[in-house]
């Protein structure tokens, strides 16, 4: 501790001025933000702890599931088919974004949408939650088009919203179909999804209309520091697409197709990794969107750990028949490796293609 009255000094024992510069005008590094540092450290350690807990729990409580994962012969054609289906789903998600971009007539070709889509998809694995890659994608898109920044950000915001909304919508459609049953408390919760989704839909539209007008509620919410930016994005998006309903409908249908293909990939993967019996195709159409929704929580990079835990829990508790405990972890691990492979190959192709286009 410095004696009372003595000014702080730098490494050369020269006193520092209040503007964080030395008397000679040299810049002095600002102190690091320790809360952000610790938050980043926790987000990196959390998936390690979750995965470590899952591996230890399954190894001790359900050792037959771990033996099946490591020693059961795998179906190579099935694994390749599942990878192709998941890749197709990823490509459709990029086309969905391009539909929203083209509706606003932004100077952004589909090749750029695919290239930035792969970059954002890869960055999901190094940022918190399954939506973190949108930040990188938005920054690159704004830098490329150099105009209509609000419209560009609105496309990414609506693309993510439709993707998340379609997760619950697909699960609702399947639970309303005849012949779909599930057991236990989780089954009763899943059967409530249609009602919850309908209420959220009506509440979202009512809230957007209320916030779009100048009333006491909108003024009060805009004063909340953390809510003002979110509301601004919502209003910008609503303004940009108020006359683009057909494009939004197409994008929503493409979102349903993406999640349908993702569930199909999970089902094929389960058939390739697990011995019978395994969850049915209809059960995968419910479990996969719920697990992907857990992956979207801003807790861990790319939803690592949260997705695996959610899918393992759903495999154990949702299927109507007893398909064995702990086996969902095998499917989650296989899906994680497939998405990492697709993201890595897509990133390499995007970077090399960009360099080839701009010598």
C-alpha positions, -999 to +999 in steps of 0.1 A: +000+000+000+013+035-009+018+060+019-010+086+024-008+114-001+016+097-025+002+095-061+002+061-078+032+054-101+039+033-131+067+008-136+092+037-141+082+053-108+066+082-127+033+095-112+001+088-132-024+114-140-062+110-134-069+103-171-049+071-168-020+085-187+015+092-176+029+128-176+046+120-209+013+111-225+018+074-225-013+052-223-016+029-193-035-003-197-069-002-180-075-027-152-092-059-162-129-064-154-127-091-129-164-100-128-164-107-165-132-127-162-147-149-135-180-152-154-161-164-185-141-189-164-173-203-149-189-207-184-158-227-195-157-249-164-195-256-163-196-279-193-166-298-180-183-303-147-216-313-163-200-338-187-178-352-159-209-357-138-228-375-166-199-398-174-194-407-137-231-411-130-237-433-160-206-454-154-216-461-118-254-463-121-258-477-157-225-494-167-243-514-194-250-481-212-213-472-212-203-507-224-228-504-252-213-470-262-177-483-264-180-519-274-212-524-295-205-525-332-217-493-349-236-491-382-213-471-406-240-465-432-264-453-405-238-429-391-231-415-426-268-411-432-274-393-400-245-369-407-259-362-442-294-354-427-279-331-400-258-313-427-289-308-448-307-294-418-278-269-412-279-258-449-317-253-447-312-230-417-289-208-438-314-207-466-340-196-441-319-167-431-314-158-468-351-157-473-354-131-446-325-111-460-338-112-496-373-100-483-357-067-473-338-065-506-304-063-489-273-066-511-263-100-497-260-131-520-269-166-508-232-176-510-224-150-484-254-162-463-239-198-464-204-186-457-213-164-427-238-191-416-210-216-412-188-191-394-216-184-370-224-221-366-188-228-357-186-198-333-216-212-314-191-238-299-169-211-284-195-187-271-222-190-245-253-209-256-264-220-290-272-185-301-237-169-294-226-173-330-253-148-341-231-120-326-202-128-349-225-133-378-242-100-373-208-082-370-195-097-403-228-090-421-229-054-411-193-050-422-200-065-456-232-047-466-221-013-451-256+001-451-290-005-435-275-018-403-308-020-384-324-041-412-294-064-413-296-070-375-334-075-378-329-104-402-306-122-377-329-115-348-360-128-366-341-158-379-332-168-344-367-161-330-384-182-357-359-210-351-366-211-313-403-207-318-404-236-342-388-258-316-418-256-294-442-256-323-429-290-337-431-306-302-467-293-299-478-307-333-464-341-324-481-342-290-514-333-305-512-362-330-532-393-321-513-423-307-485-403-290-483-411-253-457-407-226-454-417-190-447-399-157-445-363-147-425-354-178-453-368-200-479-346-183-456-315-188-451-323-225-489-326-230-492-290-217-468-276-244-496-268-269-514-246-243-481-229-232-471-222-268-505-208-277-504-185-246-469-173-254-479-166-290-509-145-281-489-128-254-460-120-277-483-105-304-501-085-277-469-073-261-454-063-295-485-042-303-485-026-269-448-017-270-452-003-305-475+024-293-467+053-271-483+044-237-473+043-201-463+006-203-439+010-233-424+041-217-419+023-184-403-008-199-380+014-221-365+029-189-352-006-178-315-006-188-313-043-198-347-043-216-343-012-237-319-028-263-341-060-266-372-039-271-355-018-297-345-049-316-381-062-314-395-030-327-370-027-355-377-062-366-415-057-365-411-025-385-389-041-411-412-071-417-446-056-412-453-060-449-433-092-454-457-118-440-453-143-468-415-143-464-419-148-426-443-177-433-418-194-456-391-189-430-413-205-403-420-235-425-382-238-432-376-237-394-400-266-389-382-285-416-349-279-399-361-293-366-379-321-383-346-331-401-327-327-368-351-351-351-348-375-380-310-374-377-312-381-340-335-411-347-312-425-374-282-420-350-300-438-322-308-467-345-271-469-355-256-467-320-282-484-297-295-520-296-333-524-296-355-512-281-349-475-286-373-445-286-397-443-315-396-417-343-425-398-328-408-396-294-376-382-311-398-355-326-406-343-291-373-350-273-350-334-299-366-299-299-366-299-261-330-309-259-320-283-285-340-256-265-318-265-235-287-261-257-298-226-265-296-214-229-267-189-225-249-210-199-221-229-217-203-226-251-225-242-278-248-256-251-220-281-243-232-301-213-267-287-211-278-304-243-262-337-233-278-336-198-312-327-213-312-355-239-300-381-214-328-371-190-354-371-218-343-406-230-347-419-194-381-404-186-401-396-218-404-428-239-436-447-233-417-480-231-386-488-210-357-484-235-329-485-209-314-459-187-284-437-195-285-445-233-294-410-243-258-399-235-245-421-264-268-404-289-260-369-275-223-376-278-226-389-313-247-358-324-221-335-307-192-351-327-212-349-359-220-312-355-184-304-346-173-321-377-198-303-399-189-269-383-152-274-387-154-285-424-178-257-431-156-231-414-125-243-434-145-242-467-158-207-459-124-193-451-107-209-481-136-199-504-134-163-493-096-162-499-101-177-533-128-151-542-106-122-530-070-129-541 
